[in-house]
């Protein structure tokens, strides 16, 4: 009886451990997919690839800028089409937390953008909320984005 009970506990322990390893492996896959979504958003923004951004941003996205302006998806995509350009977007110190089908990503972004000939370097702290959805190119869509400027509120003019 003791041997049977011991075997049952060992099997339960193995199942729990296997589930923990599986969840940890899935978390790494999901974290990579979230980061790939952010990288795709950056590349599409620079390339003015509105079709890709239309899939990356959820229809209900809210984008709160460091200037205190808040935009809808339609407004974000219109800005991408507009005369302003983005030259680069570099991520650092990014952390990703997963809550089932929701991911919260936070990090520092160095972003050069603005009107042609008058680009600004921006050092930003950005928080993204993503939801697991098939339309996203990596299975995730951005549904909220909050940007806080780090440093001067006017940005730093790019040296020529």
VEXFISE-662116 format. One record per residue: x, y, z of N, C-alpha, C in turn; residue in three letters. Coordinates in pm, 1 decimal, m for minus. Layout:
REM VEXFISE-662116
<nX:X	nY:Y	nZ:Z	caX:X	caY:Y	caZ:Z	cX:X	cY:Y	cZ:Z	code:ala>
...
REM end
This chain:
REM VEXFISE-662116
<nX:82.7	nY:m118.6	nZ:0.0	caX:0.0	caY:0.0	caZ:0.0	cX:87.3	cY:125.3	cZ:0.0	code:unk>
<nX:193.7	nY:125.4	nZ:86.1	caX:282.6	caY:241.1	caZ:91.7	cX:353.9	cY:261.9	cZ:m41.7	code:unk>
<nX:392.8	nY:149.9	nZ:m103.2	caX:462.6	caY:158.9	caZ:m232.3	cX:370.2	cY:218.4	cZ:m338.7	code:unk>
<nX:244.2	nY:176.0	nZ:m337.2	caX:147.5	caY:228.0	caZ:m434.2	cX:123.4	cY:377.5	cZ:m410.9	code:unk>
<nX:110.8	nY:416.5	nZ:m285.8	caX:90.3	caY:556.8	caZ:m250.8	cX:212.0	cY:640.9	cZ:m291.5	code:unk>
<nX:330.7	nY:588.2	nZ:m264.0	caX:453.9	caY:657.1	caZ:m302.6	cX:461.5	cY:673.2	cZ:m454.3	code:unk>
<nX:427.1	nY:569.5	nZ:m528.2	caX:428.6	caY:575.0	caZ:m674.3	cX:328.7	cY:678.7	cZ:m724.8	code:unk>
<nX:212.3	nY:686.2	nZ:m663.7	caX:111.5	caY:784.8	caZ:m703.0	cX:164.5	cY:926.4	cZ:m681.6	code:unk>
<nX:226.3	nY:950.9	nZ:m566.0	caX:282.9	caY:1083.5	caZ:m539.0	cX:394.9	cY:1117.5	cZ:m636.3	code:unk>
<nX:478.5	nY:1022.0	nZ:m668.9	caX:586.6	caY:1045.1	caZ:m764.7	cX:531.6	cY:1078.1	cZ:m903.3	code:unk>
<nX:427.2	nY:1007.2	nZ:m942.4	caX:366.3	caY:1034.1	caZ:m1073.9	cX:301.3	cY:1172.6	cZ:m1075.6	code:unk>
<nX:232.3	nY:1208.7	nZ:m969.0	caX:171.9	caY:1341.9	caZ:m960.2	cX:279.2	cY:1450.2	cZ:m964.3	code:unk>
<nX:388.6	nY:1427.2	nZ:m891.9	caX:499.6	caY:1522.3	caZ:m892.7	cX:558.3	cY:1537.6	cZ:m1031.8	code:unk>
<nX:572.0	nY:1427.1	nZ:m1103.7	caX:625.5	caY:1431.9	caZ:m1240.8	cX:531.1	cY:1508.3	cZ:m1332.4	code:unk>
<nX:400.7	nY:1487.8	nZ:m1316.1	caX:303.0	caY:1560.4	caZ:m1398.2	cX:306.7	cY:1710.5	cZ:m1370.8	code:unk>
<nX:315.7	nY:1747.6	nZ:m1244.7	caX:324.1	caY:1889.5	caZ:m1208.4	cX:451.0	cY:1950.6	cZ:m1265.7	code:unk>
<nX:561.9	nY:1880.9	nZ:m1251.8	caX:689.3	caY:1930.7	caZ:m1305.0	cX:682.7	cY:1944.1	cZ:m1456.3	code:unk>
<nX:623.7	nY:1846.7	nZ:m1523.9	caX:611.2	caY:1853.4	caZ:m1670.3	cX:524.7	cY:1971.8	cZ:m1710.9	code:unk>
<nX:416.3	nY:1995.3	nZ:m1636.8	caX:329.6	caY:2109.9	caZ:m1666.5	cX:402.2	cY:2241.4	cZ:m1646.5	code:unk>
<nX:484.3	nY:2249.5	nZ:m1542.8	caX:561.8	caY:2370.4	caZ:m1515.9	cX:661.7	cY:2395.5	cZ:m1627.6	code:unk>
<nX:730.2	nY:2291.5	nZ:m1672.0	caX:826.8	caY:2304.6	caZ:m1781.2	cX:755.8	cY:2345.2	cZ:m1909.1	code:unk>
<nX:639.0	nY:2284.1	nZ:m1937.1	caX:562.5	caY:2319.0	caZ:m2057.2	cX:518.6	cY:2463.7	cZ:m2052.9	code:unk>
<nX:468.1	nY:2509.4	nZ:m1937.7	caX:425.0	caY:2649.8	caZ:m1925.1	cX:543.2	cY:2744.2	cZ:m1941.6	code:unk>
<nX:657.5	nY:2709.0	nZ:m1884.6	caX:776.3	caY:2793.6	caZ:m1897.5	cX:821.0	cY:2801.0	cZ:m2042.9	code:unk>
<nX:817.9	nY:2689.2	nZ:m2112.7	caX:855.9	caY:2688.2	caZ:m2254.5	cX:757.3	cY:2770.0	cZ:m2335.8	code:unk>
<nX:628.1	nY:2756.4	nZ:m2306.5	caX:527.3	caY:2834.4	caZ:m2378.7	cX:544.0	cY:2982.8	cZ:m2349.9	code:unk>
<nX:578.1	nY:3018.5	nZ:m2225.9	caX:600.8	caY:3158.9	caZ:m2192.1	cX:713.0	cY:3217.5	cZ:m2275.9	code:unk>
<nX:820.7	nY:3142.8	nZ:m2293.1	caX:933.6	caY:3190.1	caZ:m2375.4	cX:890.1	cY:3209.0	cZ:m2519.9	code:unk>
<nX:809.1	nY:3116.5	nZ:m2572.0	caX:757.4	caY:3128.1	caZ:m2709.5	cX:669.8	cY:3253.0	cZ:m2720.4	code:unk>
<nX:581.7	nY:3273.7	nZ:m2623.5	caX:493.3	caY:3390.0	caZ:m2625.2	cX:571.4	cY:3520.1	cZ:m2608.8	code:unk>
<nX:669.9	nY:3522.4	nZ:m2519.8	caX:751.8	caY:3642.6	caZ:m2502.5	cX:822.6	cY:3678.8	cZ:m2632.9	code:unk>
<nX:875.9	nY:3578.7	nZ:m2701.8	caX:942.0	caY:3603.5	caZ:m2829.8	cX:841.7	cY:3655.7	cZ:m2933.2	code:unk>
<nX:722.2	nY:3597.7	nZ:m2936.4	caX:619.7	caY:3642.9	caZ:m3031.9	cX:577.6	cY:3787.3	cZ:m3003.6	code:unk>
<nX:566.5	nY:3824.4	nZ:m2876.5	caX:532.9	caY:3962.8	caZ:m2839.9	cX:645.2	cY:4056.8	cZ:m2885.0	code:unk>
<nX:769.7	nY:4019.6	nZ:m2856.7	caX:882.7	caY:4103.6	caZ:m2898.9	cX:890.2	cY:4111.6	cZ:m3050.9	code:unk>
<nX:862.4	nY:4001.4	nZ:m3120.1	caX:859.7	caY:4003.1	caZ:m3267.0	cX:750.6	cY:4096.7	cZ:m3318.0	code:unk>
<nX:637.1	nY:4102.2	nZ:m3247.7	caX:529.4	caY:4193.9	caZ:m3285.5	cX:576.8	cY:4338.8	cZ:m3272.8	code:unk>
<nX:644.8	nY:4370.8	nZ:m3162.5	caX:695.2	caY:4506.7	caZ:m3143.2	cX:799.9	cY:4541.5	cZ:m3249.7	code:unk>
<nX:889.0	nY:4447.7	nZ:m3279.6	caX:990.1	caY:4470.9	caZ:m3382.8	cX:924.3	cY:4490.6	cZ:m3519.8	code:unk>
<nX:820.5	nY:4411.5	nZ:m3548.2	caX:748.1	caY:4427.1	caZ:m3674.5	cX:678.9	cY:4562.5	cZ:m3681.5	code:unk>
<nX:625.3	nY:4607.7	nZ:m3567.1	caX:561.8	caY:4739.8	caZ:m3561.6	cX:664.9	cY:4847.5	cZ:m3593.2	code:unk>
<nX:784.5	nY:4835.7	nZ:m3535.9	caX:890.1	caY:4934.5	caZ:m3560.5	cX:928.8	cY:4936.9	cZ:m3708.0	code:unk>
<nX:952.3	nY:4820.2	nZ:m3766.4	caX:991.1	caY:4812.7	caZ:m3907.8	cX:881.3	cY:4866.8	cZ:m3997.8	code:unk>
<nX:756.3	nY:4831.5	nZ:m3968.0	caX:644.6	caY:4879.1	caZ:m4049.9	cX:626.3	cY:5030.3	cZ:m4036.0	code:unk>
<nX:650.3	nY:5083.3	nZ:m3917.2	caX:640.5	caY:5229.0	caZ:m3896.6	cX:745.2	cY:5300.5	cZ:m3980.9	code:unk>
<nX:867.6	nY:5251.8	nZ:m3977.8	caX:976.5	caY:5312.7	caZ:m4054.6	cX:948.9	cY:5302.4	cZ:m4204.2	code:unk>
<nX:895.4	nY:5188.5	nZ:m4247.8	caX:868.3	caY:5165.4	caZ:m4390.1	cX:735.9	cY:5226.9	cZ:m4436.6	code:unk>
<nX:659.3	nY:5285.2	nZ:m4342.2	caX:525.4	caY:5337.3	caZ:m4372.7	cX:436.1	cY:5228.0	cZ:m4430.8	code:unk>
<nX:450.7	nY:5107.2	nZ:m4375.6	caX:376.1	caY:4989.8	caZ:m4420.3	cX:244.2	cY:4982.4	cZ:m4343.2	code:unk>
<nX:147.1	nY:5058.8	nZ:m4391.0	caX:18.7	caY:5070.7	caZ:m4322.5	cX:m56.9	cY:4938.3	cZ:m4321.2	code:unk>
<nX:m43.2	nY:4857.4	nZ:m4426.0	caX:m113.4	caY:4728.2	caZ:m4430.6	cX:m67.1	cY:4637.7	cZ:m4316.1	code:unk>
<nX:62.5	nY:4633.4	nZ:m4290.8	caX:113.8	caY:4552.0	caZ:m4179.3	cX:68.8	cY:4610.0	cZ:m4046.3	code:unk>
<nX:77.2	nY:4741.9	nZ:m4033.3	caX:35.5	caY:4805.4	caZ:m3907.4	cX:m113.7	cY:4785.2	cZ:m3880.8	code:unk>
<nX:m193.3	nY:4776.9	nZ:m3986.7	caX:m336.3	caY:4752.7	caZ:m3972.0	cX:m361.3	cY:4618.0	cZ:m3903.9	code:unk>
<nX:m271.8	nY:4520.8	nZ:m3926.7	caX:m283.4	caY:4390.4	caZ:m3860.6	cX:m220.4	cY:4389.5	cZ:m3722.2	code:unk>
<nX:m118.1	nY:4470.6	nZ:m3702.8	caX:m48.2	caY:4473.4	caZ:m3573.4	cX:m130.8	cY:4545.8	cZ:m3467.5	code:unk>
<nX:m195.1	nY:4657.1	nZ:m3506.9	caX:m277.8	caY:4732.1	caZ:m3412.1	cX:m419.9	cY:4677.2	cZ:m3412.8	code:unk>
<nX:m474.6	nY:4649.5	nZ:m3293.2	caX:m613.4	caY:4607.1	caZ:m3282.2	cX:m705.3	cY:4723.6	cZ:m3317.1	code:unk>
<nX:m826.2	nY:4692.9	nZ:m3360.6	caX:m920.8	caY:4797.8	caZ:m3400.8	cX:m949.3	cY:4896.8	cZ:m3288.7	code:unk>
<nX:m942.3	nY:4850.8	nZ:m3162.7	caX:m976.0	caY:4935.7	caZ:m3048.9	cX:m854.0	cY:4999.7	cZ:m2983.7	code:unk>
<nX:m739.5	nY:4999.5	nZ:m3053.0	caX:m616.6	caY:5050.9	caZ:m2994.0	cX:m632.7	cY:5194.6	cZ:m2944.1	code:unk>
<nX:m570.9	nY:5221.2	nZ:m2832.0	caX:m560.1	caY:5356.5	caZ:m2777.2	cX:m411.5	cY:5385.7	cZ:m2764.2	code:unk>
<nX:m368.0	nY:5492.2	nZ:m2829.2	caX:m226.4	caY:5530.5	caZ:m2825.0	cX:m217.6	cY:5665.9	cZ:m2756.4	code:unk>
<nX:m165.4	nY:5666.7	nZ:m2633.6	caX:m147.9	caY:5790.0	caZ:m2557.4	cX:m2.6	cY:5833.8	cZ:m2570.7	code:unk>
<nX:16.9	nY:5947.2	nZ:m2634.7	caX:150.3	caY:6000.3	caZ:m2663.1	cX:208.1	cY:6074.9	cZ:m2542.3	code:unk>
<nX:338.8	nY:6095.1	nZ:m2547.0	caX:406.7	caY:6171.2	caZ:m2441.2	cX:364.4	cY:6317.7	cZ:m2442.2	code:unk>
<nX:303.2	nY:6361.5	nZ:m2551.1	caX:254.9	caY:6500.4	caZ:m2561.8	cX:117.4	cY:6516.8	cZ:m2497.6	code:unk>
<nX:58.3	nY:6409.5	nZ:m2450.8	caX:m74.8	caY:6396.8	caZ:m2391.5	cX:m183.9	cY:6377.5	cZ:m2495.8	code:unk>
<nX:m148.7	nY:6375.2	nZ:m2624.4	caX:m246.8	caY:6344.9	caZ:m2729.2	cX:m280.9	cY:6196.2	cZ:m2722.7	code:unk>
<nX:m406.7	nY:6165.2	nZ:m2751.3	caX:m450.4	caY:6026.1	caZ:m2756.3	cX:m508.9	cY:6001.0	cZ:m2894.4	code:unk>
<nX:m467.9	nY:5887.8	nZ:m2955.1	caX:m512.6	caY:5855.4	caZ:m3089.9	cX:m582.1	cY:5720.2	cZ:m3096.1	code:unk>
<nX:m673.1	nY:5710.1	nZ:m3193.0	caX:m737.2	caY:5584.0	caZ:m3227.8	cX:m653.3	cY:5517.3	cZ:m3337.3	code:unk>
<nX:m691.2	nY:5396.6	nZ:m3373.7	caX:m620.6	caY:5325.8	caZ:m3479.8	cX:m624.3	cY:5405.4	cZ:m3610.5	code:unk>
<nX:m738.9	nY:5458.8	nZ:m3645.4	caX:m752.0	caY:5537.1	caZ:m3769.2	cX:m655.0	cY:5654.6	cZ:m3768.5	code:unk>
<nX:m643.7	nY:5722.7	nZ:m3656.3	caX:m552.8	caY:5837.0	caZ:m3646.0	cX:m406.3	cY:5794.8	cZ:m3651.3	code:unk>
<nX:m372.5	nY:5683.8	nZ:m3585.4	caX:m234.7	caY:5634.1	caZ:m3587.7	cX:m194.7	cY:5600.7	cZ:m3730.9	code:unk>
<nX:m280.2	nY:5527.6	nZ:m3802.1	caX:m248.6	caY:5488.5	caZ:m3939.7	cX:m241.9	cY:5609.5	cZ:m4033.0	code:unk>
<nX:m327.0	nY:5708.4	nZ:m4009.7	caX:m322.0	caY:5830.2	caZ:m4090.8	cX:m190.0	cY:5903.9	cZ:m4068.8	code:unk>
<nX:m142.5	nY:5907.4	nZ:m3944.3	caX:m14.1	caY:5971.6	caZ:m3914.9	cX:101.4	cY:5899.7	cZ:m3985.2	code:unk>
<nX:93.3	nY:5767.1	nZ:m3989.3	caX:198.8	caY:5690.3	caZ:m4055.7	cX:202.7	cY:5726.9	cZ:m4204.4	code:unk>
<nX:87.0	nY:5742.6	nZ:m4266.1	caX:79.0	caY:5778.8	caZ:m4408.1	cX:127.7	cY:5920.9	cZ:m4433.1	code:unk>
<nX:115.6	nY:6007.1	nZ:m4330.7	caX:139.5	caY:6149.9	caZ:m4346.1	cX:281.7	cY:6188.5	cZ:m4382.2	code:unk>
<nX:307.8	nY:6317.6	nZ:m4377.0	caX:438.8	caY:6366.7	caZ:m4421.3	cX:553.6	cY:6333.4	cZ:m4324.7	code:unk>
<nX:523.1	nY:6310.4	nZ:m4197.2	caX:631.2	caY:6278.1	caZ:m4102.6	cX:695.3	cY:6144.1	cZ:m4137.1	code:unk>
<nX:820.9	nY:6130.9	nZ:m4098.5	caX:894.1	caY:6006.7	caZ:m4123.0	cX:953.2	cY:5955.7	cZ:m3991.5	code:unk>
<nX:981.3	nY:5829.4	nZ:m3990.9	caX:1051.8	caY:5766.9	caZ:m3878.0	cX:1178.2	cY:5705.2	cZ:m3935.3	code:unk>
<nX:1290.6	nY:5736.7	nZ:m3872.8	caX:1418.5	caY:5687.4	caZ:m3923.3	cX:1464.7	cY:5560.8	cZ:m3851.8	code:unk>
<nX:1444.0	nY:5554.4	nZ:m3721.3	caX:1475.9	caY:5431.6	caZ:m3648.0	cX:1397.6	cY:5425.4	cZ:m3519.0	code:unk>
<nX:1385.8	nY:5302.3	nZ:m3468.5	caX:1321.0	caY:5276.7	caZ:m3340.6	cX:1400.7	cY:5163.2	cZ:m3276.3	code:unk>
<nX:1464.9	nY:5192.1	nZ:m3163.3	caX:1550.5	caY:5093.6	caZ:m3096.3	cX:1494.8	cY:5063.7	cZ:m2957.4	code:unk>
<nX:1476.1	nY:4934.4	nZ:m2928.4	caX:1422.8	caY:4889.6	caZ:m2800.7	cX:1535.7	cY:4851.3	cZ:m2706.2	code:unk>
<nX:1519.2	nY:4881.8	nZ:m2577.7	caX:1612.3	caY:4835.0	caZ:m2474.9	cX:1536.5	cY:4819.2	cZ:m2343.3	code:unk>
<nX:1594.7	nY:4740.1	nZ:m2254.0	caX:1537.1	caY:4716.4	caZ:m2121.2	cX:1391.6	cY:4669.3	cZ:m2127.1	code:unk>
<nX:1357.4	nY:4595.2	nZ:m2231.2	caX:1220.0	caY:4549.9	caZ:m2248.4	cX:1189.4	cY:4431.7	cZ:m2156.9	code:unk>
<nX:1079.7	nY:4443.0	nZ:m2085.0	caX:1029.7	caY:4332.0	caZ:m2004.3	cX:890.4	cY:4297.4	cZ:m2055.0	code:unk>
<nX:859.0	nY:4169.6	nZ:m2050.3	caX:728.3	caY:4123.3	caZ:m2097.7	cX:668.0	cY:4035.4	cZ:m1989.9	code:unk>
<nX:546.2	nY:4069.4	nZ:m1950.2	caX:471.9	caY:3988.4	caZ:m1852.9	cX:348.8	cY:3932.7	cZ:m1922.5	code:unk>
<nX:322.8	nY:3805.9	nZ:m1901.6	caX:211.1	caY:3738.5	caZ:m1966.3	cX:102.8	cY:3706.1	cZ:m1864.5	code:unk>
<nX:m21.4	nY:3730.6	nZ:m1905.4	caX:m138.3	caY:3701.4	caZ:m1823.0	cX:m238.8	cY:3628.9	cZ:m1912.8	code:unk>
<nX:m211.6	nY:3503.3	nZ:m1941.4	caX:m297.6	caY:3427.8	caZ:m2032.0	cX:m285.3	cY:3482.6	cZ:m2173.1	code:unk>
<nX:m394.6	nY:3537.8	nZ:m2224.5	caX:m396.9	caY:3591.2	caZ:m2361.0	cX:m364.4	cY:3740.1	cZ:m2367.0	code:unk>
<nX:m313.2	nY:3794.5	nZ:m2256.7	caX:m276.3	caY:3936.1	caZ:m2250.4	cX:m128.1	cY:3946.2	cZ:m2215.0	code:unk>
<nX:m59.5	nY:4037.1	nZ:m2282.1	caX:82.0	caY:4062.6	caZ:m2251.9	cX:99.4	cY:4210.7	cZ:m2223.6	code:unk>
<nX:181.9	nY:4240.5	nZ:m2126.0	caX:219.1	caY:4378.1	caZ:m2094.9	cX:369.8	cY:4387.7	cZ:m2118.4	code:unk>
<nX:407.2	nY:4474.2	nZ:m2211.9	caX:548.8	caY:4493.8	caZ:m2243.6	cX:586.3	cY:4636.1	cZ:m2204.7	code:unk>
<nX:702.5	nY:4651.4	nZ:m2142.5	caX:749.4	caY:4782.3	caZ:m2099.1	cX:896.9	cY:4793.1	cZ:m2132.4	code:unk>
<nX:937.3	nY:4910.6	nZ:m2176.0	caX:1078.6	caY:4928.3	caZ:m2204.8	cX:1112.2	cY:5068.7	cZ:m2249.4	code:unk>
<nX:1238.3	nY:5085.2	nZ:m2278.3	caX:1290.2	caY:5212.6	caZ:m2328.1	cX:1297.0	cY:5203.7	cZ:m2479.8	code:unk>
<nX:1257.0	nY:5310.8	nZ:m2546.4	caX:1263.6	caY:5316.1	caZ:m2692.0	cX:1330.5	cY:5446.8	cZ:m2732.2	code:unk>
<nX:1432.7	nY:5434.5	nZ:m2813.9	caX:1494.0	caY:5551.0	caZ:m2876.5	cX:1437.4	cY:5557.2	cZ:m3017.0	code:unk>
<nX:1377.4	nY:5672.4	nZ:m3049.5	caX:1295.8	caY:5684.4	caZ:m3169.7	cX:1329.7	cY:5815.7	cZ:m3239.2	code:unk>
<nX:1374.4	nY:5808.7	nZ:m3361.4	caX:1402.0	caY:5929.2	caZ:m3440.4	cX:1289.1	cY:5945.0	cZ:m3541.1	code:unk>
<nX:1217.3	nY:6057.0	nZ:m3529.6	caX:1105.4	caY:6081.1	caZ:m3621.4	cX:1074.1	cY:6230.1	cZ:m3628.5	code:unk>
<nX:983.6	nY:6264.4	nZ:m3718.4	caX:939.6	caY:6402.2	caZ:m3732.7	cX:927.1	cY:6440.9	cZ:m3878.1	code:unk>
<nX:911.3	nY:6570.7	nZ:m3901.7	caX:901.5	caY:6618.4	caZ:m4039.8	cX:1035.1	cY:6600.6	cZ:m4112.4	code:unk>
<nX:1030.9	nY:6567.4	nZ:m4242.0	caX:1156.4	caY:6554.4	caZ:m4317.3	cX:1241.9	cY:6680.7	cZ:m4300.8	code:unk>
<nX:1368.8	nY:6661.2	nZ:m4271.6	caX:1460.3	caY:6772.4	caZ:m4252.7	cX:1461.8	cY:6829.7	cZ:m4112.7	code:unk>
<nX:1371.1	nY:6786.9	nZ:m4026.7	caX:1364.9	caY:6838.1	caZ:m3889.1	cX:1334.9	cY:6724.7	cZ:m3791.3	code:unk>
<nX:1405.4	nY:6614.0	nZ:m3807.6	caX:1381.1	caY:6498.0	caZ:m3722.0	cX:1424.6	cY:6525.7	cZ:m3578.5	code:unk>
<nX:1357.9	nY:6458.6	nZ:m3485.9	caX:1391.5	caY:6469.5	caZ:m3344.3	cX:1430.8	cY:6332.7	cZ:m3291.2	code:unk>
<nX:1527.9	nY:6331.1	nZ:m3201.6	caX:1562.1	caY:6209.9	caZ:m3128.6	cX:1478.7	cY:6209.9	cZ:m3001.4	code:unk>
<nX:1405.0	nY:6102.8	nZ:m2979.6	caX:1320.0	caY:6089.3	caZ:m2861.3	cX:1365.0	cY:5970.0	cZ:m2778.7	code:unk>
<nX:1380.2	nY:5991.1	nZ:m2648.8	caX:1415.5	caY:5884.9	caZ:m2554.4	cX:1289.8	cY:5862.5	cZ:m2471.3	code:unk>
<nX:1224.7	nY:5745.8	nZ:m2490.6	caX:1091.2	caY:5724.6	caZ:m2437.7	cX:1081.8	cY:5600.3	cZ:m2349.8	code:unk>
<nX:992.4	nY:5607.1	nZ:m2253.3	caX:952.9	caY:5492.7	caZ:m2173.9	cX:815.1	cY:5454.1	cZ:m2226.7	code:unk>
<nX:801.2	nY:5332.4	nZ:m2278.6	caX:674.5	caY:5294.5	caZ:m2342.1	cX:618.6	cY:5168.9	cZ:m2276.3	code:unk>
<nX:487.7	nY:5169.5	nZ:m2258.6	caX:413.3	caY:5055.0	caZ:m2207.5	cX:315.3	cY:5012.2	cZ:m2316.6	code:unk>
<nX:320.1	nY:4885.0	nZ:m2354.9	caX:227.6	caY:4830.6	caZ:m2453.2	cX:141.8	cY:4724.8	cZ:m2386.5	code:unk>
<nX:18.1	nY:4714.1	nZ:m2431.0	caX:m68.7	caY:4603.4	caZ:m2392.6	cX:m104.3	cY:4531.4	cZ:m2522.4	code:unk>
<nX:m80.0	nY:4401.5	nZ:m2525.1	caX:m108.9	caY:4321.1	caZ:m2643.4	cX:m204.2	cY:4208.3	cZ:m2605.5	code:unk>
<nX:m284.3	nY:4166.7	nZ:m2702.9	caX:m378.6	caY:4057.1	caZ:m2683.7	cX:m348.4	cY:3951.2	cZ:m2789.6	code:unk>
<nX:m353.6	nY:3824.9	nZ:m2748.2	caX:m329.0	caY:3715.4	caZ:m2842.2	cX:m445.4	cY:3708.3	cZ:m2941.1	code:unk>
<nX:m413.8	nY:3734.9	nZ:m3069.3	caX:m515.0	caY:3731.9	caZ:m3174.4	cX:m451.1	cY:3690.3	cZ:m3305.7	code:unk>
<nX:m522.0	nY:3610.9	nZ:m3382.4	caX:m469.8	caY:3560.1	caZ:m3509.7	cX:m433.5	cY:3669.3	cZ:m3611.2	code:unk>
<nX:m506.3	nY:3782.7	nZ:m3619.3	caX:m470.0	caY:3880.8	caZ:m3722.6	cX:m328.8	cY:3937.7	cZ:m3707.1	code:unk>
<nX:m276.2	nY:3937.4	nZ:m3584.8	caX:m139.9	caY:3986.5	caZ:m3565.0	cX:m42.6	cY:3894.6	cZ:m3636.5	code:unk>
<nX:59.5	nY:3950.9	nZ:m3701.4	caX:151.5	caY:3867.9	caZ:m3778.6	cX:226.6	cY:3763.9	cZ:m3694.2	code:unk>
<nX:233.7	nY:3784.7	nZ:m3565.0	caX:298.7	caY:3688.5	caZ:m3475.4	cX:198.9	cY:3635.3	cZ:m3372.0	code:unk>
<nX:69.6	nY:3651.6	nZ:m3402.7	caX:m34.7	caY:3601.6	caZ:m3313.4	cX:m72.0	cY:3696.4	cZ:m3201.3	code:unk>
<nX:m19.2	nY:3820.0	nZ:m3204.3	caX:m49.4	caY:3919.4	caZ:m3101.1	cX:m82.7	cY:4052.5	cZ:m3167.9	code:unk>
<nX:m174.2	nY:4128.0	nZ:m3107.3	caX:m206.6	caY:4263.5	caZ:m3153.5	cX:m188.6	cY:4363.4	cZ:m3039.5	code:unk>
<nX:m141.7	nY:4482.2	nZ:m3075.7	caX:m128.5	caY:4591.2	caZ:m2978.7	cX:m265.6	cY:4655.5	cZ:m2961.9	code:unk>
<nX:m314.1	nY:4664.7	nZ:m2837.1	caX:m444.1	caY:4726.2	caZ:m2810.5	cX:m431.1	cY:4853.4	cZ:m2727.8	code:unk>
<nX:m314.0	nY:4877.4	nZ:m2670.5	caX:m291.0	caY:5002.0	caZ:m2597.1	cX:m141.2	cY:5030.8	cZ:m2596.8	code:unk>
<nX:m111.3	nY:5161.1	nZ:m2600.0	caX:28.8	caY:5205.5	caZ:m2599.5	cX:33.7	cY:5338.6	cZ:m2525.1	code:unk>
<nX:118.7	nY:5345.6	nZ:m2424.1	caX:133.4	caY:5466.2	caZ:m2342.2	cX:279.8	cY:5507.0	cZ:m2346.4	code:unk>
<nX:305.7	nY:5629.5	nZ:m2387.3	caX:442.5	caY:5677.3	caZ:m2403.6	cX:470.4	cY:5790.8	cZ:m2306.3	code:unk>
<nX:585.0	nY:5782.6	nZ:m2240.0	caX:630.9	caY:5889.3	caZ:m2151.6	cX:770.5	cY:5929.6	cZ:m2196.0	code:unk>
<nX:788.0	nY:6058.0	nZ:m2218.9	caX:918.9	caY:6108.1	caZ:m2261.6	cX:1014.4	cY:6108.0	cZ:m2142.9	code:unk>
<nX:1136.9	nY:6065.9	nZ:m2168.8	caX:1242.1	caY:6071.5	caZ:m2068.3	cX:1335.3	cY:6184.2	cZ:m2112.3	code:unk>
<nX:1346.4	nY:6287.1	nZ:m2033.6	caX:1431.1	caY:6399.7	caZ:m2072.7	cX:1347.1	cY:6518.2	cZ:m2118.3	code:unk>
<nX:1408.5	nY:6609.9	nZ:m2194.8	caX:1338.5	caY:6731.6	caZ:m2235.9	cX:1209.9	cY:6701.4	cZ:m2311.2	code:unk>
<nX:1106.7	nY:6780.9	nZ:m2285.9	caX:976.2	caY:6755.3	caZ:m2346.6	cX:972.4	cY:6786.7	cZ:m2495.2	code:unk>
<nX:1069.5	nY:6860.0	nZ:m2546.9	caX:1066.6	caY:6895.5	caZ:m2689.3	cX:1147.3	cY:6799.4	cZ:m2775.0	code:unk>
<nX:1208.5	nY:6700.4	nZ:m2717.5	caX:1294.1	caY:6612.0	caZ:m2795.1	cX:1429.1	cY:6677.8	cZ:m2817.4	code:unk>
<nX:1519.5	nY:6607.6	nZ:m2875.6	caX:1652.6	caY:6659.5	caZ:m2901.1	cX:1675.9	cY:6666.8	cZ:m3050.7	code:unk>
<nX:1700.6	nY:6783.7	nZ:m3107.3	caX:1722.9	caY:6790.2	caZ:m3251.7	cX:1838.6	cY:6699.7	cZ:m3294.1	code:unk>
<nX:1819.7	nY:6634.8	nZ:m3407.7	caX:1921.5	caY:6547.4	caZ:m3462.1	cX:2036.4	cY:6632.7	cZ:m3516.3	code:unk>
<nX:2157.8	nY:6597.7	nZ:m3478.7	caX:2273.6	caY:6672.1	caZ:m3526.5	cX:2295.3	cY:6640.8	cZ:m3673.7	code:unk>
<nX:2323.9	nY:6743.6	nZ:m3752.1	caX:2345.2	caY:6722.9	caZ:m3896.7	cX:2490.8	cY:6720.9	cZ:m3929.1	code:unk>
REM end
